[in-house]
Amino acid sequence: MWPNPSLTIILLSVLALVGWTCFVAAKNRPRIWDWLDTAVATVLSVTLALGTGFWVYDRQRTEEQTNERIELEFLLTAELSDIQRVLQMGERMTLNFPDGSKQAMLITTVQPLVIENAASSGLFSARDTENLLHLARKIRMFHIHTQAALTLIAARPGKEELTFAAENIEKSRIGILESIDLIAKHLSLSLTQHVE
């Protein structure tokens, strides 16, 4: 495979043009000026057409990426606002233990769908992409801790195990909320607090 096929094509085209020009000059000297005029005009028009085509393509691609980023930022604002609202205001389940003590635990489900899409889009900086991926991982860990807590509740273990599970859920919840604040700050997103 050639290192740069475009450069190879250009070089072969220039060699063909020079070769044909030498052939015309050797065989029909009086017509060389007509040939050179035609060759220069053709090269200029093709160059101008290709340059214009590349410029238009680049502009369209840039505009598409800008529009896609704006759409992702809009969707991120909605998803992050929703996750933040659920984790801050979600109703907690209260576990009552035989010794009379209680343990509150947030059991809920949130999904990082737009977060993962934005992270894989390539439209955000490396830092922002990394932050989005960290948030998605924290949400997945929240789900793992929640599933573990539900399994423990069903198995009816002792107070220590359930307290440990509740603490893991709470640590995950706090980590997610901190990451949401960081991402909202870095991307200048205005998160909404209430749905009307």
C-alpha atoms as an extended CHARMM CRD file, in Angstrom:
* protein
*
       196  EXT
         1         1  MET       CA              0.0000000000        0.0000000000        0.0000000000  PROA      1               0.0000000000
         2         2  TRP       CA              1.2520000000        3.4350000000       -0.9300000000  PROA      2               0.0000000000
         3         3  PRO       CA              1.9120000000        5.8190000000        1.9600000000  PROA      3               0.0000000000
         4         4  ASN       CA             -0.2380000000        8.5450000000        0.3780000000  PROA      4               0.0000000000
         5         5  PRO       CA             -2.4250000000        7.5420000000       -2.6000000000  PROA      5               0.0000000000
         6         6  SER       CA             -3.5380000000       11.1350000000       -3.2740000000  PROA      6               0.0000000000
         7         7  LEU       CA              0.0460000000       12.3250000000       -3.6310000000  PROA      7               0.0000000000
         8         8  THR       CA              0.8080000000        9.4120000000       -5.9570000000  PROA      8               0.0000000000
         9         9  ILE       CA             -2.1610000000       10.2850000000       -8.1860000000  PROA      9               0.0000000000
        10        10  ILE       CA             -1.1150000000       13.9430000000       -8.3210000000  PROA      10              0.0000000000
        11        11  LEU       CA              2.4700000000       13.0390000000       -9.2080000000  PROA      11              0.0000000000
        12        12  LEU       CA              1.3500000000       10.6170000000      -11.9330000000  PROA      12              0.0000000000
        13        13  SER       CA             -0.9930000000       13.2770000000      -13.3490000000  PROA      13              0.0000000000
        14        14  VAL       CA              1.7970000000       15.8700000000      -13.4460000000  PROA      14              0.0000000000
        15        15  LEU       CA              4.1500000000       13.3610000000      -15.0890000000  PROA      15              0.0000000000
        16        16  ALA       CA              1.4920000000       12.5020000000      -17.6850000000  PROA      16              0.0000000000
        17        17  LEU       CA              0.9160000000       16.2110000000      -18.3940000000  PROA      17              0.0000000000
        18        18  VAL       CA              4.6510000000       16.9120000000      -18.7700000000  PROA      18              0.0000000000
        19        19  GLY       CA              5.1100000000       13.7970000000      -20.9030000000  PROA      19              0.0000000000
        20        20  TRP       CA              2.2300000000       14.6780000000      -23.2120000000  PROA      20              0.0000000000
        21        21  THR       CA              3.4640000000       18.2580000000      -23.4670000000  PROA      21              0.0000000000
        22        22  CYS       CA              6.9200000000       17.0020000000      -24.5370000000  PROA      22              0.0000000000
        23        23  PHE       CA              5.2740000000       14.6910000000      -27.0770000000  PROA      23              0.0000000000
        24        24  VAL       CA              3.1790000000       17.5370000000      -28.5480000000  PROA      24              0.0000000000
        25        25  ALA       CA              6.2380000000       19.8250000000      -28.6140000000  PROA      25              0.0000000000
        26        26  ALA       CA              8.2750000000       17.2010000000      -30.4970000000  PROA      26              0.0000000000
        27        27  LYS       CA              5.5960000000       16.2430000000      -33.0310000000  PROA      27              0.0000000000
        28        28  ASN       CA              3.7410000000       19.4940000000      -33.6710000000  PROA      28              0.0000000000
        29        29  ARG       CA              5.7870000000       22.4850000000      -32.5470000000  PROA      29              0.0000000000
        30        30  PRO       CA              3.4840000000       25.2280000000      -33.9520000000  PROA      30              0.0000000000
        31        31  ARG       CA              0.5250000000       23.9200000000      -31.9150000000  PROA      31              0.0000000000
        32        32  ILE       CA              2.4030000000       23.7990000000      -28.5790000000  PROA      32              0.0000000000
        33        33  TRP       CA              0.9970000000       27.1390000000      -27.4290000000  PROA      33              0.0000000000
        34        34  ASP       CA             -2.5720000000       25.9770000000      -28.0210000000  PROA      34              0.0000000000
        35        35  TRP       CA             -1.8120000000       22.7890000000      -26.1250000000  PROA      35              0.0000000000
        36        36  LEU       CA             -0.2160000000       24.6510000000      -23.1750000000  PROA      36              0.0000000000
        37        37  ASP       CA             -3.1420000000       27.0730000000      -23.0520000000  PROA      37              0.0000000000
        38        38  THR       CA             -5.5980000000       24.1700000000      -22.9150000000  PROA      38              0.0000000000
        39        39  ALA       CA             -3.5060000000       22.2580000000      -20.3440000000  PROA      39              0.0000000000
        40        40  VAL       CA             -3.1460000000       25.2550000000      -18.0210000000  PROA      40              0.0000000000
        41        41  ALA       CA             -6.8660000000       26.0570000000      -18.2670000000  PROA      41              0.0000000000
        42        42  THR       CA             -7.7840000000       22.4300000000      -17.5110000000  PROA      42              0.0000000000
        43        43  VAL       CA             -5.4090000000       22.1900000000      -14.5550000000  PROA      43              0.0000000000
        44        44  LEU       CA             -6.6780000000       25.4800000000      -13.1100000000  PROA      44              0.0000000000
        45        45  SER       CA            -10.3510000000       24.5700000000      -13.5250000000  PROA      45              0.0000000000
        46        46  VAL       CA             -9.8900000000       21.0940000000      -12.0120000000  PROA      46              0.0000000000
        47        47  THR       CA             -7.8660000000       22.5450000000       -9.1290000000  PROA      47              0.0000000000
        48        48  LEU       CA            -10.5020000000       25.2220000000       -8.5020000000  PROA      48              0.0000000000
        49        49  ALA       CA            -13.3400000000       22.6500000000       -8.6510000000  PROA      49              0.0000000000
        50        50  LEU       CA            -11.5740000000       20.2600000000       -6.2600000000  PROA      50              0.0000000000
        51        51  GLY       CA            -10.6260000000       23.0710000000       -3.8940000000  PROA      51              0.0000000000
        52        52  THR       CA            -14.2000000000       24.3600000000       -3.8550000000  PROA      52              0.0000000000
        53        53  GLY       CA            -15.5450000000       20.8370000000       -3.3140000000  PROA      53              0.0000000000
        54        54  PHE       CA            -13.1980000000       20.2100000000       -0.3850000000  PROA      54              0.0000000000
        55        55  TRP       CA            -14.0730000000       23.5940000000        1.1290000000  PROA      55              0.0000000000
        56        56  VAL       CA            -17.8310000000       22.9650000000        0.8460000000  PROA      56              0.0000000000
        57        57  TYR       CA            -17.4420000000       19.4590000000        2.2990000000  PROA      57              0.0000000000
        58        58  ASP       CA            -15.3910000000       20.7870000000        5.2150000000  PROA      58              0.0000000000
        59        59  ARG       CA            -17.9470000000       23.5330000000        5.9240000000  PROA      59              0.0000000000
        60        60  GLN       CA            -20.8350000000       21.0410000000        5.8610000000  PROA      60              0.0000000000
        61        61  ARG       CA            -18.9940000000       18.6460000000        8.1330000000  PROA      61              0.0000000000
        62        62  THR       CA            -18.1340000000       21.4020000000       10.5890000000  PROA      62              0.0000000000
        63        63  GLU       CA            -21.7350000000       22.6100000000       10.6310000000  PROA      63              0.0000000000
        64        64  GLU       CA            -23.0400000000       19.0590000000       11.1550000000  PROA      64              0.0000000000
        65        65  GLN       CA            -20.6480000000       18.5210000000       14.0580000000  PROA      65              0.0000000000
        66        66  THR       CA            -21.6620000000       21.8420000000       15.6020000000  PROA      66              0.0000000000
        67        67  ASN       CA            -25.3530000000       20.9720000000       15.3160000000  PROA      67              0.0000000000
        68        68  GLU       CA            -24.7540000000       17.4800000000       16.7010000000  PROA      68              0.0000000000
        69        69  ARG       CA            -22.8380000000       18.9000000000       19.6640000000  PROA      69              0.0000000000
        70        70  ILE       CA            -25.6290000000       21.4070000000       20.3770000000  PROA      70              0.0000000000
        71        71  GLU       CA            -28.1710000000       18.5610000000       20.2860000000  PROA      71              0.0000000000
        72        72  LEU       CA            -26.0150000000       16.4030000000       22.5800000000  PROA      72              0.0000000000
        73        73  GLU       CA            -25.5990000000       19.3010000000       25.0270000000  PROA      73              0.0000000000
        74        74  PHE       CA            -29.3840000000       19.7710000000       25.0660000000  PROA      74              0.0000000000
        75        75  LEU       CA            -29.9430000000       16.0480000000       25.6960000000  PROA      75              0.0000000000
        76        76  LEU       CA            -27.1520000000       15.9580000000       28.2940000000  PROA      76              0.0000000000
        77        77  THR       CA            -28.8030000000       18.8410000000       30.1380000000  PROA      77              0.0000000000
        78        78  ALA       CA            -32.0870000000       16.9220000000       30.2320000000  PROA      78              0.0000000000
        79        79  GLU       CA            -30.5170000000       13.6110000000       31.2810000000  PROA      79              0.0000000000
        80        80  LEU       CA            -28.1830000000       15.0880000000       33.8910000000  PROA      80              0.0000000000
        81        81  SER       CA            -31.0370000000       17.1720000000       35.3260000000  PROA      81              0.0000000000
        82        82  ASP       CA            -33.2180000000       14.0780000000       35.5730000000  PROA      82              0.0000000000
        83        83  ILE       CA            -30.5140000000       11.9430000000       37.1980000000  PROA      83              0.0000000000
        84        84  GLN       CA            -29.6730000000       14.7310000000       39.6250000000  PROA      84              0.0000000000
        85        85  ARG       CA            -33.3420000000       15.1780000000       40.5370000000  PROA      85              0.0000000000
        86        86  VAL       CA            -33.8820000000       11.4330000000       41.0690000000  PROA      86              0.0000000000
        87        87  LEU       CA            -30.7860000000       11.0770000000       43.2410000000  PROA      87              0.0000000000
        88        88  GLN       CA            -31.4900000000       14.2040000000       45.2960000000  PROA      88              0.0000000000
        89        89  MET       CA            -35.2270000000       13.9330000000       45.7740000000  PROA      89              0.0000000000
        90        90  GLY       CA            -35.8780000000       10.2300000000       45.3140000000  PROA      90              0.0000000000
        91        91  GLU       CA            -37.9540000000        8.5360000000       47.9700000000  PROA      91              0.0000000000
        92        92  ARG       CA            -35.9130000000        6.2840000000       50.1980000000  PROA      92              0.0000000000
        93        93  MET       CA            -36.8620000000        2.8440000000       51.4520000000  PROA      93              0.0000000000
        94        94  THR       CA            -36.6610000000        2.4960000000       55.2280000000  PROA      94              0.0000000000
        95        95  LEU       CA            -35.4840000000       -0.7930000000       56.6870000000  PROA      95              0.0000000000
        96        96  ASN       CA            -36.5950000000       -1.5630000000       60.2440000000  PROA      96              0.0000000000
        97        97  PHE       CA            -34.2850000000       -3.7910000000       62.2780000000  PROA      97              0.0000000000
        98        98  PRO       CA            -35.2830000000       -6.0360000000       65.2080000000  PROA      98              0.0000000000
        99        99  ASP       CA            -33.3490000000       -3.8140000000       67.6460000000  PROA      99              0.0000000000
       100       100  GLY       CA            -35.6330000000       -0.8760000000       66.7380000000  PROA      100             0.0000000000
       101       101  SER       CA            -33.0900000000        0.9840000000       64.5880000000  PROA      101             0.0000000000
       102       102  LYS       CA            -33.8110000000        2.0680000000       61.0250000000  PROA      102             0.0000000000
       103       103  GLN       CA            -31.7660000000        2.3930000000       57.8400000000  PROA      103             0.0000000000
       104       104  ALA       CA            -32.8510000000        4.5430000000       54.8880000000  PROA      104             0.0000000000
       105       105  MET       CA            -31.7550000000        3.4030000000       51.4380000000  PROA      105             0.0000000000
       106       106  LEU       CA            -32.3330000000        4.9200000000       47.9890000000  PROA      106             0.0000000000
       107       107  ILE       CA            -33.3470000000        2.1600000000       45.5920000000  PROA      107             0.0000000000
       108       108  THR       CA            -33.7750000000        3.5410000000       42.0800000000  PROA      108             0.0000000000
       109       109  THR       CA            -32.6000000000        3.1230000000       38.5140000000  PROA      109             0.0000000000
       110       110  VAL       CA            -30.9260000000        5.7200000000       36.3160000000  PROA      110             0.0000000000
       111       111  GLN       CA            -29.4170000000        5.1180000000       32.8960000000  PROA      111             0.0000000000
       112       112  PRO       CA            -26.4270000000        6.9430000000       31.3200000000  PROA      112             0.0000000000
       113       113  LEU       CA            -27.7370000000        6.6350000000       27.7300000000  PROA      113             0.0000000000
       114       114  VAL       CA            -27.0010000000       10.1590000000       26.4730000000  PROA      114             0.0000000000
       115       115  ILE       CA            -23.8830000000       10.3560000000       28.6260000000  PROA      115             0.0000000000
       116       116  GLU       CA            -22.3580000000        7.3420000000       26.8900000000  PROA      116             0.0000000000
       117       117  ASN       CA            -23.4710000000        8.5900000000       23.4730000000  PROA      117             0.0000000000
       118       118  ALA       CA            -21.8670000000       11.9850000000       24.1140000000  PROA      118             0.0000000000
       119       119  ALA       CA            -18.6660000000       10.3680000000       25.3730000000  PROA      119             0.0000000000
       120       120  SER       CA            -18.3450000000        8.2270000000       22.2540000000  PROA      120             0.0000000000
       121       121  SER       CA            -19.2680000000       11.0160000000       19.8130000000  PROA      121             0.0000000000
       122       122  GLY       CA            -15.7890000000       12.5400000000       19.6120000000  PROA      122             0.0000000000
       123       123  LEU       CA            -17.3260000000       16.0230000000       19.7760000000  PROA      123             0.0000000000
       124       124  PHE       CA            -16.0580000000       16.8910000000       23.2440000000  PROA      124             0.0000000000
       125       125  SER       CA            -12.5690000000       17.5530000000       24.5550000000  PROA      125             0.0000000000
       126       126  ALA       CA            -10.5170000000       14.7230000000       26.0120000000  PROA      126             0.0000000000
       127       127  ARG       CA            -11.1170000000       16.0430000000       29.5300000000  PROA      127             0.0000000000
       128       128  ASP       CA            -14.8840000000       16.2790000000       29.0500000000  PROA      128             0.0000000000
       129       129  THR       CA            -15.0290000000       12.8380000000       27.4250000000  PROA      129             0.0000000000
       130       130  GLU       CA            -13.0960000000       11.3670000000       30.3390000000  PROA      130             0.0000000000
       131       131  ASN       CA            -15.4550000000       13.0290000000       32.8250000000  PROA      131             0.0000000000
       132       132  LEU       CA            -18.4830000000       11.6600000000       30.9420000000  PROA      132             0.0000000000
       133       133  LEU       CA            -16.9950000000        8.1660000000       30.9880000000  PROA      133             0.0000000000
       134       134  HSD       CA            -16.2540000000        8.4290000000       34.7210000000  PROA      134             0.0000000000
       135       135  LEU       CA            -19.8580000000        9.4480000000       35.3410000000  PROA      135             0.0000000000
       136       136  ALA       CA            -21.1840000000        6.5230000000       33.2900000000  PROA      136             0.0000000000
       137       137  ARG       CA            -18.9620000000        4.1610000000       35.2820000000  PROA      137             0.0000000000
       138       138  LYS       CA            -20.1970000000        5.6350000000       38.5850000000  PROA      138             0.0000000000
       139       139  ILE       CA            -23.8070000000        5.1510000000       37.4850000000  PROA      139             0.0000000000
       140       140  ARG       CA            -23.0580000000        1.5230000000       36.6270000000  PROA      140             0.0000000000
       141       141  MET       CA            -21.4710000000        1.0600000000       40.0690000000  PROA      141             0.0000000000
       142       142  PHE       CA            -24.5910000000        2.5850000000       41.6440000000  PROA      142             0.0000000000
       143       143  HSD       CA            -26.6270000000       -0.1100000000       39.9010000000  PROA      143             0.0000000000
       144       144  ILE       CA            -24.2800000000       -2.8420000000       41.1300000000  PROA      144             0.0000000000
       145       145  HSD       CA            -24.5740000000       -1.5510000000       44.7170000000  PROA      145             0.0000000000
       146       146  THR       CA            -28.3600000000       -1.3110000000       44.3840000000  PROA      146             0.0000000000
       147       147  GLN       CA            -28.6320000000       -4.8590000000       43.0560000000  PROA      147             0.0000000000
       148       148  ALA       CA            -26.4050000000       -6.1030000000       45.8790000000  PROA      148             0.0000000000
       149       149  ALA       CA            -28.6150000000       -4.3300000000       48.4320000000  PROA      149             0.0000000000
       150       150  LEU       CA            -31.7820000000       -5.8270000000       46.9420000000  PROA      150             0.0000000000
       151       151  THR       CA            -30.2160000000       -9.2830000000       47.0510000000  PROA      151             0.0000000000
       152       152  LEU       CA            -29.2920000000       -8.7510000000       50.7010000000  PROA      152             0.0000000000
       153       153  ILE       CA            -32.7880000000       -7.5330000000       51.5640000000  PROA      153             0.0000000000
       154       154  ALA       CA            -34.2640000000      -10.6650000000       50.0100000000  PROA      154             0.0000000000
       155       155  ALA       CA            -31.7960000000      -12.8630000000       51.9440000000  PROA      155             0.0000000000
       156       156  ARG       CA            -32.6420000000      -11.1300000000       55.2510000000  PROA      156             0.0000000000
       157       157  PRO       CA            -29.0810000000      -10.7620000000       56.5870000000  PROA      157             0.0000000000
       158       158  GLY       CA            -27.9810000000       -8.9210000000       59.6840000000  PROA      158             0.0000000000
       159       159  LYS       CA            -27.9730000000       -5.1970000000       60.2890000000  PROA      159             0.0000000000
       160       160  GLU       CA            -24.2430000000       -4.8000000000       59.5000000000  PROA      160             0.0000000000
       161       161  GLU       CA            -24.5240000000       -6.1380000000       55.9520000000  PROA      161             0.0000000000
       162       162  LEU       CA            -27.5030000000       -3.9410000000       55.1030000000  PROA      162             0.0000000000
       163       163  THR       CA            -25.8510000000       -0.9020000000       56.6710000000  PROA      163             0.0000000000
       164       164  PHE       CA            -22.7570000000       -1.5700000000       54.5820000000  PROA      164             0.0000000000
       165       165  ALA       CA            -24.8890000000       -1.9010000000       51.4250000000  PROA      165             0.0000000000
       166       166  ALA       CA            -26.7210000000        1.3490000000       52.2250000000  PROA      166             0.0000000000
       167       167  GLU       CA            -23.3930000000        3.1450000000       52.7350000000  PROA      167             0.0000000000
       168       168  ASN       CA            -22.1320000000        1.8960000000       49.3550000000  PROA      168             0.0000000000
       169       169  ILE       CA            -25.2800000000        3.1790000000       47.6560000000  PROA      169             0.0000000000
       170       170  GLU       CA            -24.9290000000        6.5370000000       49.3770000000  PROA      170             0.0000000000
       171       171  LYS       CA            -21.2510000000        6.8870000000       48.4210000000  PROA      171             0.0000000000
       172       172  SER       CA            -22.1230000000        6.0910000000       44.8010000000  PROA      172             0.0000000000
       173       173  ARG       CA            -24.9940000000        8.5860000000       44.8850000000  PROA      173             0.0000000000
       174       174  ILE       CA            -22.7470000000       11.3590000000       46.1930000000  PROA      174             0.0000000000
       175       175  GLY       CA            -20.0360000000       10.5470000000       43.6230000000  PROA      175             0.0000000000
       176       176  ILE       CA            -22.5790000000       10.7350000000       40.7900000000  PROA      176             0.0000000000
       177       177  LEU       CA            -23.9380000000       14.0840000000       41.9990000000  PROA      177             0.0000000000
       178       178  GLU       CA            -20.4100000000       15.5100000000       42.2790000000  PROA      178             0.0000000000
       179       179  SER       CA            -19.5830000000       14.3250000000       38.7530000000  PROA      179             0.0000000000
       180       180  ILE       CA            -22.7930000000       15.8430000000       37.4060000000  PROA      180             0.0000000000
       181       181  ASP       CA            -21.8690000000       19.2060000000       38.9500000000  PROA      181             0.0000000000
       182       182  LEU       CA            -18.3590000000       18.9940000000       37.4720000000  PROA      182             0.0000000000
       183       183  ILE       CA            -19.6090000000       18.1370000000       33.9770000000  PROA      183             0.0000000000
       184       184  ALA       CA            -22.3130000000       20.8190000000       34.0810000000  PROA      184             0.0000000000
       185       185  LYS       CA            -19.6830000000       23.3760000000       35.0890000000  PROA      185             0.0000000000
       186       186  HSD       CA            -17.1460000000       22.3470000000       32.4050000000  PROA      186             0.0000000000
       187       187  LEU       CA            -19.7470000000       22.2060000000       29.6140000000  PROA      187             0.0000000000
       188       188  SER       CA            -21.6200000000       25.3120000000       30.8570000000  PROA      188             0.0000000000
       189       189  LEU       CA            -24.8940000000       23.3890000000       31.1270000000  PROA      189             0.0000000000
       190       190  SER       CA            -27.7800000000       24.9150000000       33.0790000000  PROA      190             0.0000000000
       191       191  LEU       CA            -29.4070000000       22.0000000000       34.8370000000  PROA      191             0.0000000000
       192       192  THR       CA            -33.0850000000       22.2890000000       35.7490000000  PROA      192             0.0000000000
       193       193  GLN       CA            -34.2180000000       21.4890000000       39.2590000000  PROA      193             0.0000000000
       194       194  HSD       CA            -37.9370000000       20.8660000000       38.7550000000  PROA      194             0.0000000000
       195       195  VAL       CA            -40.1330000000       19.3860000000       36.0670000000  PROA      195             0.0000000000
       196       196  GLU       CA            -43.3880000000       21.2160000000       35.3850000000  PROA      196             0.0000000000
